[in-house]
């Protein structure tokens, strides 16, 4: 029975996640990258706008979702590619392990780190850097975690198309930069050219930024906020499902 034909197993998925976490435990620089970089970037942004705190309030919440997404995309894509180029992935897929188990295990492991990463960045922004939001900081954390999980899913997906770590890094501007430019962070999406507005409507980062803006403006979750987080969650699940179809045993 091939990996594509095997049924999904929760036990195998959890075992894969535990293996990934054990490997990461021995790579402190990667852990530091995932946990510290979003916090450092957020703090830097706060002091860039030190004379204009309202500007930081306007963009800081949105970037709480953008920074974790970028970080998790980079780390996940490179880590998965390294598994394939080292032959580890081929040995794993020779075992009774479904591709969905493998990707699910990676998603759980990096998702656990994403929760810690997002909690650190959100806590720093709200309680130390003075980010002023109308809604609950816990909703900020929820969206930040979902964005980090989306970055993880995108990283797992695109790693199948890279043959080296350098190529994996090159996918970042191709996959994330258009979303960053069109998500509404720099200009309201409604003011964009119709073609660009149409493109932004199908990019998941647009809905992540919209969800953060809803938290900034409303004390309680709105219908638009619930729609936005559902879209981000659905996109992450769809990308993970697509990743099972593109996952290869080895790099040619």
C-alpha positions as CSV (number, residue, x, y, z in Angstrom):
1,X,0.0,0.0,0.0
2,X,1.5,3.4,-1.0
3,X,1.6,6.4,1.3
4,X,-1.2,8.0,-0.7
5,X,-3.4,5.0,-0.1
6,X,-2.8,4.6,3.6
7,X,-5.6,5.8,6.0
8,X,-4.8,8.7,8.2
9,X,-3.8,7.7,11.7
10,X,-3.9,10.1,14.7
11,X,-1.3,8.0,16.5
12,X,1.1,8.3,13.5
13,X,0.5,12.0,13.1
14,X,1.2,12.6,16.8
15,X,4.4,10.5,16.6
16,X,5.6,12.5,13.6
17,X,4.9,15.8,15.5
18,X,6.9,14.5,18.5
19,X,9.8,13.6,16.3
20,X,9.9,17.0,14.7
21,X,9.8,18.7,18.1
22,X,12.6,16.5,19.3
23,X,14.7,17.5,16.3
24,X,13.9,21.2,16.8
25,X,14.9,21.0,20.5
26,X,18.5,20.4,19.3
27,X,18.4,23.4,17.0
28,X,18.3,26.4,19.3
29,X,19.0,28.9,16.5
30,X,15.9,27.9,14.6
31,X,13.8,28.1,17.7
32,X,15.3,31.6,18.4
33,X,14.4,32.6,14.8
34,X,10.8,31.5,15.2
35,X,10.2,33.0,18.6
36,X,12.3,36.1,18.8
37,X,12.2,37.6,15.3
38,X,8.5,38.6,15.3
39,X,9.0,40.2,18.7
40,X,12.1,42.1,17.7
41,X,10.4,43.3,14.5
42,X,7.3,44.4,16.4
43,X,9.4,46.3,18.9
44,X,11.5,47.9,16.2
45,X,8.3,49.1,14.5
46,X,7.0,50.5,17.7
47,X,10.0,52.7,18.1
48,X,10.1,53.7,14.4
49,X,6.7,55.3,15.1
50,X,7.7,56.5,18.6
51,X,6.6,60.0,17.8
52,X,3.3,58.8,16.2
53,X,1.8,56.1,18.5
54,X,-1.5,56.1,16.7
55,X,0.3,55.0,13.6
56,X,1.7,52.0,15.5
57,X,-1.8,51.2,16.7
58,X,-3.0,51.3,13.1
59,X,-0.4,48.9,11.6
60,X,1.0,47.1,14.6
61,X,-2.0,44.7,15.0
62,X,-2.0,43.8,11.3
63,X,1.8,43.1,11.4
64,X,1.2,40.8,14.4
65,X,-0.3,38.4,11.8
66,X,2.1,39.2,9.0
67,X,5.4,38.6,10.9
68,X,4.6,35.1,12.2
69,X,3.3,34.1,8.8
70,X,6.5,35.0,7.1
71,X,8.7,33.4,9.8
72,X,6.8,30.1,9.9
73,X,6.8,30.0,6.0
74,X,10.6,30.3,5.9
75,X,11.3,27.9,8.7
76,X,8.8,25.2,7.6
77,X,9.7,25.3,3.9
78,X,13.4,24.9,4.7
79,X,13.0,22.2,7.4
80,X,10.8,20.1,5.1
81,X,13.2,20.5,2.2
82,X,16.1,19.4,4.4
83,X,14.2,16.3,5.3
84,X,13.8,15.4,1.7
85,X,17.4,16.2,0.6
86,X,18.9,14.3,3.5
87,X,16.9,11.2,2.6
88,X,14.9,11.2,5.8
89,X,11.6,11.8,4.0
90,X,12.2,8.8,1.7
91,X,12.8,6.6,4.7
92,X,9.7,7.8,6.5
93,X,7.5,7.3,3.4
94,X,8.9,3.8,3.1
95,X,7.2,3.1,6.4
96,X,3.4,2.6,6.9
97,X,3.0,6.4,7.1
98,X,0.4,8.3,5.1
99,X,1.5,11.6,3.5
100,X,-1.4,13.2,5.4
101,X,0.1,11.8,8.6
102,X,3.5,13.3,7.8
103,X,2.2,16.8,6.9
104,X,-0.3,16.7,9.8
105,X,2.6,15.9,12.1
106,X,4.6,18.8,10.8
107,X,1.6,21.1,11.0
108,X,1.0,20.1,14.7
109,X,4.7,20.5,15.7
110,X,5.1,23.9,14.0
111,X,1.6,24.9,15.1
112,X,2.6,24.4,18.7
113,X,5.6,26.7,18.2
114,X,3.3,29.1,16.3
115,X,1.1,29.4,19.4
116,X,4.1,30.2,21.6
117,X,5.5,32.6,19.0
118,X,2.1,34.5,18.6
119,X,1.6,34.6,22.3
120,X,5.0,36.2,22.9
121,X,4.5,38.8,20.1
122,X,0.9,39.6,21.2
123,X,1.8,39.9,24.8
124,X,4.8,42.1,24.0
125,X,2.7,44.4,21.8
126,X,-0.3,44.8,24.1
127,X,1.3,44.9,27.6
128,X,4.8,46.3,27.0
129,X,4.6,48.3,23.8
130,X,1.2,49.8,24.5
131,X,-0.7,48.6,21.4
132,X,-4.2,50.1,21.8
133,X,-7.0,47.8,20.6
134,X,-10.7,48.2,21.1
135,X,-11.4,44.4,21.0
136,X,-10.0,41.6,23.1
137,X,-6.2,40.9,23.0
138,X,-7.2,37.2,23.0
139,X,-8.8,37.7,19.6
140,X,-5.5,39.2,18.4
141,X,-3.8,36.1,19.6
142,X,-6.3,33.9,17.8
143,X,-5.7,35.6,14.4
144,X,-1.9,35.7,14.9
145,X,-2.0,31.9,15.5
146,X,-4.1,31.2,12.5
147,X,-1.8,33.4,10.4
148,X,1.2,31.5,11.6
149,X,-0.5,28.2,10.8
150,X,-1.3,29.5,7.3
151,X,2.4,30.3,6.9
152,X,3.3,26.8,8.1
153,X,0.9,25.3,5.5
154,X,2.2,27.4,2.7
155,X,5.8,26.5,3.7
156,X,5.0,22.8,3.6
157,X,3.3,23.2,0.2
158,X,6.0,25.2,-1.6
159,X,8.8,23.1,-0.3
160,X,7.8,20.4,-2.8
161,X,8.8,22.7,-5.6
162,X,12.2,23.6,-4.4
163,X,15.4,21.6,-4.9
164,X,17.6,23.6,-2.6
165,X,17.3,25.8,0.5
166,X,18.2,28.8,-1.7
167,X,15.2,28.1,-3.9
168,X,13.0,27.7,-0.9
169,X,14.0,31.1,0.3
170,X,13.3,32.5,-3.2
171,X,9.7,31.4,-2.9
172,X,9.1,33.9,-0.1
173,X,8.9,37.0,-2.4
174,X,6.9,35.0,-5.0
175,X,4.3,33.7,-2.5
176,X,4.2,36.3,0.3
177,X,5.3,39.6,-1.1
178,X,2.2,40.0,-3.5
179,X,0.0,39.2,-0.5
180,X,1.8,41.8,1.6
181,X,1.4,44.5,-1.0
182,X,-2.2,43.8,-1.7
183,X,-3.5,42.9,1.8
184,X,-4.6,46.4,2.6
185,X,-1.7,47.2,4.9
186,X,-0.4,50.0,2.8
187,X,-3.6,51.2,1.1
188,X,-7.3,50.3,1.6
189,X,-8.2,47.5,-0.7
190,X,-11.3,49.3,-1.9
191,X,-9.2,52.1,-3.4
192,X,-7.1,49.8,-5.5
193,X,-7.4,49.3,-9.2
194,X,-10.2,46.8,-10.0
195,X,-7.8,44.1,-11.1
196,X,-5.7,44.4,-8.0
197,X,-8.7,44.5,-5.8
198,X,-9.9,41.2,-7.5
199,X,-6.6,39.6,-6.8
200,X,-6.5,40.8,-3.2
201,X,-9.9,39.2,-2.7
202,X,-8.5,35.7,-3.2
203,X,-5.4,36.1,-1.1
204,X,-5.6,34.8,2.4
205,X,-3.4,37.5,4.0
206,X,-6.1,40.1,3.0
207,X,-8.6,38.4,5.3
208,X,-6.0,38.1,8.1
209,X,-5.4,41.9,8.0
210,X,-9.2,42.6,7.7
211,X,-9.7,40.4,10.9
212,X,-7.0,42.4,12.8
213,X,-8.7,45.7,11.7
214,X,-12.0,44.4,12.9
215,X,-10.5,43.8,16.4
216,X,-9.0,47.3,16.3
217,X,-12.4,48.9,15.6
218,X,-15.0,46.8,17.5
219,X,-15.1,45.7,21.1
220,X,-16.8,42.3,20.3
221,X,-16.4,39.9,17.4
222,X,-18.4,40.9,14.3
223,X,-19.8,38.9,11.5
224,X,-17.1,40.2,9.2
225,X,-14.4,39.0,11.8
226,X,-15.9,35.5,11.9
227,X,-16.0,35.4,8.1
228,X,-12.4,36.5,7.9
229,X,-11.0,33.9,10.4
230,X,-13.0,31.1,8.7
231,X,-11.5,32.0,5.4
232,X,-8.0,32.0,6.8
233,X,-8.6,28.7,8.5
234,X,-10.1,27.2,5.3
235,X,-7.1,28.4,3.2
236,X,-4.7,26.7,5.6
237,X,-6.5,23.4,5.5
238,X,-6.8,23.5,1.7
239,X,-3.1,24.3,1.3
240,X,-2.2,21.4,3.6
241,X,-4.5,19.1,1.6
242,X,-2.8,20.2,-1.6
243,X,0.6,19.6,0.0
244,X,-0.2,15.8,0.3
245,X,-0.6,15.7,-3.5
246,X,2.8,17.4,-4.2
247,X,4.9,15.8,-1.5
248,X,7.8,13.9,-3.0
249,X,10.1,11.3,-1.5
250,X,13.3,12.9,-2.6
251,X,14.7,15.8,-4.5
252,X,15.8,14.9,-8.1
